[in-house]
Amino acid sequence: YGLPVVDDVRRILDDRSIRAVGILTPPNTHLELVTAAVEAGKHILLEKPLDISMERAEALVGVAERAGVTLGVVLQHRFRPSGERAAEIIRSGALGRIVNCSTSIRLWRPQSYYDEPGRGTRARDGGGVLLTQGIHTLDLMLSLAGHVEEVCGFAATTRVHRMETEDLVCAAARFTSGAIGTIEATTAAYPGFPERIELAGTRGTASLAGTELKVQFHDGSSVEMAPDNAGKPGAGGTGADPMAFPHDYHLSVWRNFAAAVGAGRSPRVTGREALKVHHLIELLLAAGRRRANH
């Protein structure tokens, strides 16, 4: 693309003509790089996850907030048109009060994916299917259904993969609103299926399957949005090729961040907002550890 390339990050951080940086490095490097960028007075758009542990994630967000710099996080599922439409419907009250929310993330990654150095390790990635893949759909779920306050369930590494962290999680969840539901996430479901978020409200139901939306109201009316990928197998990065998705949603994240920096306001997904999905992932893994120790 004809962009300048440097071999020392300090050349970027010391360049006063650069107002903001994007950090797309392995998760275990995030806290140190964000701290360096903050000290250089740069605004930051950070790839998920925030970092490899809750402690480091909270420290990272705190560093940015205390310095007053803008910190955005790349959780692009919120920018899918179907997700945005579902959020509008829920905010309007048309779906009524949410009583149930169930989320299914059934993806496929071959063993060759985890054979790459660092993949699926606690030291570099911090976790498995939840922190690396499921975080996007779980973030969208929380933005629609609200905070999860209690979970009970299981987390495991199946015989499908040789890896350090979890590739299968199944749990029941209770939301602060009183809604209950289920959460499942795996990278062992060949050949990979669209992620699903299903919500039942007092006035209707909504179903997000990948980028498709179907809403049916008790009065007989409905709302539908066709999938962006026209239902192509493996589209959305759910299969063996994790990059098999359009760049539109990422582009929307970058545009939203650039506009936020220019206007001096917060981007749609701030560091503080991203901590919510990290807390949920901690709850799910803790529930799995409790079950494993019984």
Contacts in CASP RR format, 6 or more apart in sequence:
PFRMAT RR
TARGET T0000
AUTHOR 0000-0000-0000
METHOD contacts of the structure
MODEL  1
YGLPVVDDVRRILDDRSIRAVGILTPPNTHLELVTAAVEAGKHILLEKPL
DISMERAEALVGVAERAGVTLGVVLQHRFRPSGERAAEIIRSGALGRIVN
CSTSIRLWRPQSYYDEPGRGTRARDGGGVLLTQGIHTLDLMLSLAGHVEE
VCGFAATTRVHRMETEDLVCAAARFTSGAIGTIEATTAAYPGFPERIELA
GTRGTASLAGTELKVQFHDGSSVEMAPDNAGKPGAGGTGADPMAFPHDYH
LSVWRNFAAAVGAGRSPRVTGREALKVHHLIELLLAAGRRRANH
6 12 0 8 1.000
9 33 0 8 1.000
9 36 0 8 1.000
12 18 0 8 1.000
12 21 0 8 1.000
13 21 0 8 1.000
13 36 0 8 1.000
13 37 0 8 1.000
13 39 0 8 1.000
13 40 0 8 1.000
13 42 0 8 1.000
14 40 0 8 1.000
18 42 0 8 1.000
19 42 0 8 1.000
19 43 0 8 1.000
19 261 0 8 1.000
20 42 0 8 1.000
20 43 0 8 1.000
20 44 0 8 1.000
20 45 0 8 1.000
20 70 0 8 1.000
20 257 0 8 1.000
20 258 0 8 1.000
20 261 0 8 1.000
21 37 0 8 1.000
21 42 0 8 1.000
21 43 0 8 1.000
21 44 0 8 1.000
21 45 0 8 1.000
22 44 0 8 1.000
22 45 0 8 1.000
22 46 0 8 1.000
22 47 0 8 1.000
23 30 0 8 1.000
23 33 0 8 1.000
23 34 0 8 1.000
23 37 0 8 1.000
23 44 0 8 1.000
23 45 0 8 1.000
23 46 0 8 1.000
23 47 0 8 1.000
24 47 0 8 1.000
25 33 0 8 1.000
25 47 0 8 1.000
26 118 0 8 1.000
26 124 0 8 1.000
26 125 0 8 1.000
27 49 0 8 1.000
27 50 0 8 1.000
27 51 0 8 1.000
27 52 0 8 1.000
27 124 0 8 1.000
27 125 0 8 1.000
27 126 0 8 1.000
27 131 0 8 1.000
28 51 0 8 1.000
28 52 0 8 1.000
28 123 0 8 1.000
28 124 0 8 1.000
28 125 0 8 1.000
28 126 0 8 1.000
30 46 0 8 1.000
30 49 0 8 1.000
30 50 0 8 1.000
30 51 0 8 1.000
30 56 0 8 1.000
30 60 0 8 1.000
31 51 0 8 1.000
31 56 0 8 1.000
31 59 0 8 1.000
31 60 0 8 1.000
31 63 0 8 1.000
34 44 0 8 1.000
34 46 0 8 1.000
34 60 0 8 1.000
34 63 0 8 1.000
34 64 0 8 1.000
34 71 0 8 1.000
35 60 0 8 1.000
35 63 0 8 1.000
37 44 0 8 1.000
37 69 0 8 1.000
38 44 0 8 1.000
38 63 0 8 1.000
38 64 0 8 1.000
38 67 0 8 1.000
38 69 0 8 1.000
39 67 0 8 1.000
41 67 0 8 1.000
41 69 0 8 1.000
42 69 0 8 1.000
43 69 0 8 1.000
43 70 0 8 1.000
43 71 0 8 1.000
43 261 0 8 1.000
44 64 0 8 1.000
44 69 0 8 1.000
44 70 0 8 1.000
44 71 0 8 1.000
44 72 0 8 1.000
45 72 0 8 1.000
45 73 0 8 1.000
45 74 0 8 1.000
45 253 0 8 1.000
45 254 0 8 1.000
45 257 0 8 1.000
45 267 0 8 1.000
46 71 0 8 1.000
46 72 0 8 1.000
46 73 0 8 1.000
46 74 0 8 1.000
46 271 0 8 1.000
47 73 0 8 1.000
47 74 0 8 1.000
48 73 0 8 1.000
48 74 0 8 1.000
48 75 0 8 1.000
48 135 0 8 1.000
48 136 0 8 1.000
48 274 0 8 1.000
49 57 0 8 1.000
49 126 0 8 1.000
49 131 0 8 1.000
49 132 0 8 1.000
49 135 0 8 1.000
49 274 0 8 1.000
49 278 0 8 1.000
50 56 0 8 1.000
50 57 0 8 1.000
50 60 0 8 1.000
50 61 0 8 1.000
50 73 0 8 1.000
50 271 0 8 1.000
50 274 0 8 1.000
50 275 0 8 1.000
50 278 0 8 1.000
51 57 0 8 1.000
51 59 0 8 1.000
51 60 0 8 1.000
52 122 0 8 1.000
52 123 0 8 1.000
52 124 0 8 1.000
52 125 0 8 1.000
52 126 0 8 1.000
52 127 0 8 1.000
52 131 0 8 1.000
53 126 0 8 1.000
54 278 0 8 1.000
54 279 0 8 1.000
54 282 0 8 1.000
57 274 0 8 1.000
57 275 0 8 1.000
57 278 0 8 1.000
58 275 0 8 1.000
60 271 0 8 1.000
61 71 0 8 1.000
61 271 0 8 1.000
61 272 0 8 1.000
61 274 0 8 1.000
61 275 0 8 1.000
64 70 0 8 1.000
64 71 0 8 1.000
64 271 0 8 1.000
65 71 0 8 1.000
65 272 0 8 1.000
70 257 0 8 1.000
70 260 0 8 1.000
70 261 0 8 1.000
70 264 0 8 1.000
70 266 0 8 1.000
70 267 0 8 1.000
71 270 0 8 1.000
71 271 0 8 1.000
72 257 0 8 1.000
72 260 0 8 1.000
72 267 0 8 1.000
72 269 0 8 1.000
72 270 0 8 1.000
72 271 0 8 1.000
72 274 0 8 1.000
73 269 0 8 1.000
73 270 0 8 1.000
73 271 0 8 1.000
73 273 0 8 1.000
73 274 0 8 1.000
74 250 0 8 1.000
74 253 0 8 1.000
74 269 0 8 1.000
75 135 0 8 1.000
75 136 0 8 1.000
75 139 0 8 1.000
75 140 0 8 1.000
75 253 0 8 1.000
75 269 0 8 1.000
75 274 0 8 1.000
75 277 0 8 1.000
76 136 0 8 1.000
76 249 0 8 1.000
76 250 0 8 1.000
76 252 0 8 1.000
76 253 0 8 1.000
77 83 0 8 1.000
77 136 0 8 1.000
77 137 0 8 1.000
77 139 0 8 1.000
77 140 0 8 1.000
77 249 0 8 1.000
78 84 0 8 1.000
78 87 0 8 1.000
78 139 0 8 1.000
78 140 0 8 1.000
78 143 0 8 1.000
78 268 0 8 1.000
78 269 0 8 1.000
79 248 0 8 1.000
79 249 0 8 1.000
79 252 0 8 1.000
79 253 0 8 1.000
79 256 0 8 1.000
79 268 0 8 1.000
80 140 0 8 1.000
80 210 0 8 1.000
80 211 0 8 1.000
80 228 0 8 1.000
80 249 0 8 1.000
81 211 0 8 1.000
81 225 0 8 1.000
81 228 0 8 1.000
82 208 0 8 1.000
82 210 0 8 1.000
82 211 0 8 1.000
82 212 0 8 1.000
82 213 0 8 1.000
82 225 0 8 1.000
82 227 0 8 1.000
82 228 0 8 1.000
83 140 0 8 1.000
83 144 0 8 1.000
83 208 0 8 1.000
83 213 0 8 1.000
85 213 0 8 1.000
85 223 0 8 1.000
85 225 0 8 1.000
86 144 0 8 1.000
86 199 0 8 1.000
86 206 0 8 1.000
86 208 0 8 1.000
86 213 0 8 1.000
86 215 0 8 1.000
87 143 0 8 1.000
87 144 0 8 1.000
89 95 0 8 1.000
89 206 0 8 1.000
89 215 0 8 1.000
89 223 0 8 1.000
90 98 0 8 1.000
90 144 0 8 1.000
90 199 0 8 1.000
90 206 0 8 1.000
93 203 0 8 1.000
94 203 0 8 1.000
94 217 0 8 1.000
95 199 0 8 1.000
95 201 0 8 1.000
95 202 0 8 1.000
95 203 0 8 1.000
95 204 0 8 1.000
95 205 0 8 1.000
95 206 0 8 1.000
95 215 0 8 1.000
95 217 0 8 1.000
96 201 0 8 1.000
96 202 0 8 1.000
96 203 0 8 1.000
96 204 0 8 1.000
97 177 0 8 1.000
97 201 0 8 1.000
97 202 0 8 1.000
98 145 0 8 1.000
98 175 0 8 1.000
98 177 0 8 1.000
98 179 0 8 1.000
98 199 0 8 1.000
98 200 0 8 1.000
98 201 0 8 1.000
99 178 0 8 1.000
99 179 0 8 1.000
99 180 0 8 1.000
99 200 0 8 1.000
99 201 0 8 1.000
99 202 0 8 1.000
100 179 0 8 1.000
100 180 0 8 1.000
100 181 0 8 1.000
100 198 0 8 1.000
100 199 0 8 1.000
100 200 0 8 1.000
100 201 0 8 1.000
101 141 0 8 1.000
101 144 0 8 1.000
101 145 0 8 1.000
101 173 0 8 1.000
101 175 0 8 1.000
101 179 0 8 1.000
101 181 0 8 1.000
101 197 0 8 1.000
101 198 0 8 1.000
101 199 0 8 1.000
101 200 0 8 1.000
102 181 0 8 1.000
102 182 0 8 1.000
102 183 0 8 1.000
102 196 0 8 1.000
102 197 0 8 1.000
102 198 0 8 1.000
103 137 0 8 1.000
103 138 0 8 1.000
103 141 0 8 1.000
103 182 0 8 1.000
103 183 0 8 1.000
103 184 0 8 1.000
103 195 0 8 1.000
103 196 0 8 1.000
103 197 0 8 1.000
103 198 0 8 1.000
104 182 0 8 1.000
104 184 0 8 1.000
104 195 0 8 1.000
104 196 0 8 1.000
105 129 0 8 1.000
105 133 0 8 1.000
105 134 0 8 1.000
105 137 0 8 1.000
105 138 0 8 1.000
105 184 0 8 1.000
105 185 0 8 1.000
105 186 0 8 1.000
105 195 0 8 1.000
106 184 0 8 1.000
106 185 0 8 1.000
106 186 0 8 1.000
106 189 0 8 1.000
106 192 0 8 1.000
106 193 0 8 1.000
106 195 0 8 1.000
106 238 0 8 1.000
107 129 0 8 1.000
107 133 0 8 1.000
107 134 0 8 1.000
107 185 0 8 1.000
107 186 0 8 1.000
107 187 0 8 1.000
107 189 0 8 1.000
107 192 0 8 1.000
107 193 0 8 1.000
107 195 0 8 1.000
107 237 0 8 1.000
107 238 0 8 1.000
107 239 0 8 1.000
108 187 0 8 1.000
108 188 0 8 1.000
108 189 0 8 1.000
108 190 0 8 1.000
108 191 0 8 1.000
108 192 0 8 1.000
108 238 0 8 1.000
108 239 0 8 1.000
108 240 0 8 1.000
109 133 0 8 1.000
109 161 0 8 1.000
109 167 0 8 1.000
109 187 0 8 1.000
109 239 0 8 1.000
109 240 0 8 1.000
109 242 0 8 1.000
110 240 0 8 1.000
111 160 0 8 1.000
111 161 0 8 1.000
111 162 0 8 1.000
113 119 0 8 1.000
113 187 0 8 1.000
113 240 0 8 1.000
113 242 0 8 1.000
114 120 0 8 1.000
114 161 0 8 1.000
114 162 0 8 1.000
114 163 0 8 1.000
118 124 0 8 1.000
118 125 0 8 1.000
119 125 0 8 1.000
119 163 0 8 1.000
120 126 0 8 1.000
120 127 0 8 1.000
120 128 0 8 1.000
120 132 0 8 1.000
120 163 0 8 1.000
120 164 0 8 1.000
120 165 0 8 1.000
121 127 0 8 1.000
121 163 0 8 1.000
121 164 0 8 1.000
121 165 0 8 1.000
122 164 0 8 1.000
122 165 0 8 1.000
125 131 0 8 1.000
125 132 0 8 1.000
125 165 0 8 1.000
126 165 0 8 1.000
127 165 0 8 1.000
127 166 0 8 1.000
128 163 0 8 1.000
128 165 0 8 1.000
128 166 0 8 1.000
128 167 0 8 1.000
128 187 0 8 1.000
129 165 0 8 1.000
129 166 0 8 1.000
129 167 0 8 1.000
129 168 0 8 1.000
129 169 0 8 1.000
129 185 0 8 1.000
129 186 0 8 1.000
129 187 0 8 1.000
130 138 0 8 1.000
130 166 0 8 1.000
130 169 0 8 1.000
130 185 0 8 1.000
130 281 0 8 1.000
130 284 0 8 1.000
130 285 0 8 1.000
131 281 0 8 1.000
133 185 0 8 1.000
133 187 0 8 1.000
133 242 0 8 1.000
134 185 0 8 1.000
134 195 0 8 1.000
135 277 0 8 1.000
135 281 0 8 1.000
137 185 0 8 1.000
137 195 0 8 1.000
137 197 0 8 1.000
138 183 0 8 1.000
138 185 0 8 1.000
138 277 0 8 1.000
138 280 0 8 1.000
138 281 0 8 1.000
139 269 0 8 1.000
139 274 0 8 1.000
139 276 0 8 1.000
139 277 0 8 1.000
140 197 0 8 1.000
140 208 0 8 1.000
141 183 0 8 1.000
141 197 0 8 1.000
142 148 0 8 1.000
142 276 0 8 1.000
142 277 0 8 1.000
142 280 0 8 1.000
144 197 0 8 1.000
144 199 0 8 1.000
145 175 0 8 1.000
145 177 0 8 1.000
145 179 0 8 1.000
145 199 0 8 1.000
146 175 0 8 1.000
146 176 0 8 1.000
146 177 0 8 1.000
147 175 0 8 1.000
147 176 0 8 1.000
147 276 0 8 1.000
148 173 0 8 1.000
148 174 0 8 1.000
148 175 0 8 1.000
148 176 0 8 1.000
148 280 0 8 1.000
148 283 0 8 1.000
149 174 0 8 1.000
149 175 0 8 1.000
149 176 0 8 1.000
150 173 0 8 1.000
150 174 0 8 1.000
150 283 0 8 1.000
151 171 0 8 1.000
151 172 0 8 1.000
151 173 0 8 1.000
151 174 0 8 1.000
151 183 0 8 1.000
151 280 0 8 1.000
151 283 0 8 1.000
151 284 0 8 1.000
151 287 0 8 1.000
152 171 0 8 1.000
152 172 0 8 1.000
152 287 0 8 1.000
152 291 0 8 1.000
153 169 0 8 1.000
153 170 0 8 1.000
153 171 0 8 1.000
153 172 0 8 1.000
153 284 0 8 1.000
153 287 0 8 1.000
153 288 0 8 1.000
153 291 0 8 1.000
154 168 0 8 1.000
154 169 0 8 1.000
154 170 0 8 1.000
154 171 0 8 1.000
154 287 0 8 1.000
154 288 0 8 1.000
154 291 0 8 1.000
154 292 0 8 1.000
155 166 0 8 1.000
155 168 0 8 1.000
155 169 0 8 1.000
155 284 0 8 1.000
155 285 0 8 1.000
155 287 0 8 1.000
155 288 0 8 1.000
155 289 0 8 1.000
155 291 0 8 1.000
155 292 0 8 1.000
156 166 0 8 1.000
156 167 0 8 1.000
156 168 0 8 1.000
156 169 0 8 1.000
157 163 0 8 1.000
157 164 0 8 1.000
157 165 0 8 1.000
157 166 0 8 1.000
157 167 0 8 1.000
157 168 0 8 1.000
158 167 0 8 1.000
158 168 0 8 1.000
158 186 0 8 1.000
158 188 0 8 1.000
160 167 0 8 1.000
160 188 0 8 1.000
161 167 0 8 1.000
161 187 0 8 1.000
161 188 0 8 1.000
166 285 0 8 1.000
167 186 0 8 1.000
167 187 0 8 1.000
167 188 0 8 1.000
168 185 0 8 1.000
168 186 0 8 1.000
168 188 0 8 1.000
169 183 0 8 1.000
169 184 0 8 1.000
169 185 0 8 1.000
169 186 0 8 1.000
169 284 0 8 1.000
169 285 0 8 1.000
169 288 0 8 1.000
170 182 0 8 1.000
170 183 0 8 1.000
170 184 0 8 1.000
171 182 0 8 1.000
171 183 0 8 1.000
171 184 0 8 1.000
171 284 0 8 1.000
171 287 0 8 1.000
171 288 0 8 1.000
172 180 0 8 1.000
172 181 0 8 1.000
172 182 0 8 1.000
172 183 0 8 1.000
173 180 0 8 1.000
173 181 0 8 1.000
173 182 0 8 1.000
173 183 0 8 1.000
174 180 0 8 1.000
174 181 0 8 1.000
175 181 0 8 1.000
183 284 0 8 1.000
191 233 0 8 1.000
191 234 0 8 1.000
191 239 0 8 1.000
191 240 0 8 1.000
192 234 0 8 1.000
192 238 0 8 1.000
192 239 0 8 1.000
193 238 0 8 1.000
194 209 0 8 1.000
194 210 0 8 1.000
194 211 0 8 1.000
194 212 0 8 1.000
194 227 0 8 1.000
194 231 0 8 1.000
194 236 0 8 1.000
194 238 0 8 1.000
195 208 0 8 1.000
195 209 0 8 1.000
195 210 0 8 1.000
195 238 0 8 1.000
196 207 0 8 1.000
196 208 0 8 1.000
196 209 0 8 1.000
196 210 0 8 1.000
197 207 0 8 1.000
197 208 0 8 1.000
198 205 0 8 1.000
198 206 0 8 1.000
198 207 0 8 1.000
198 208 0 8 1.000
199 205 0 8 1.000
199 206 0 8 1.000
199 207 0 8 1.000
203 217 0 8 1.000
203 218 0 8 1.000
204 215 0 8 1.000
204 216 0 8 1.000
204 217 0 8 1.000
204 218 0 8 1.000
205 215 0 8 1.000
205 216 0 8 1.000
206 213 0 8 1.000
206 214 0 8 1.000
206 215 0 8 1.000
207 213 0 8 1.000
207 214 0 8 1.000
207 215 0 8 1.000
209 227 0 8 1.000
210 227 0 8 1.000
210 236 0 8 1.000
211 225 0 8 1.000
211 227 0 8 1.000
211 228 0 8 1.000
211 229 0 8 1.000
211 236 0 8 1.000
212 225 0 8 1.000
212 226 0 8 1.000
212 227 0 8 1.000
212 231 0 8 1.000
213 223 0 8 1.000
213 224 0 8 1.000
213 225 0 8 1.000
214 222 0 8 1.000
214 223 0 8 1.000
214 224 0 8 1.000
215 222 0 8 1.000
215 223 0 8 1.000
215 224 0 8 1.000
216 222 0 8 1.000
227 235 0 8 1.000
228 246 0 8 1.000
228 248 0 8 1.000
229 235 0 8 1.000
229 236 0 8 1.000
229 245 0 8 1.000
229 246 0 8 1.000
234 240 0 8 1.000
234 241 0 8 1.000
234 244 0 8 1.000
235 244 0 8 1.000
235 245 0 8 1.000
236 244 0 8 1.000
236 245 0 8 1.000
237 243 0 8 1.000
237 244 0 8 1.000
237 245 0 8 1.000
238 244 0 8 1.000
253 268 0 8 1.000
253 269 0 8 1.000
256 267 0 8 1.000
256 268 0 8 1.000
257 267 0 8 1.000
260 266 0 8 1.000
260 267 0 8 1.000
END
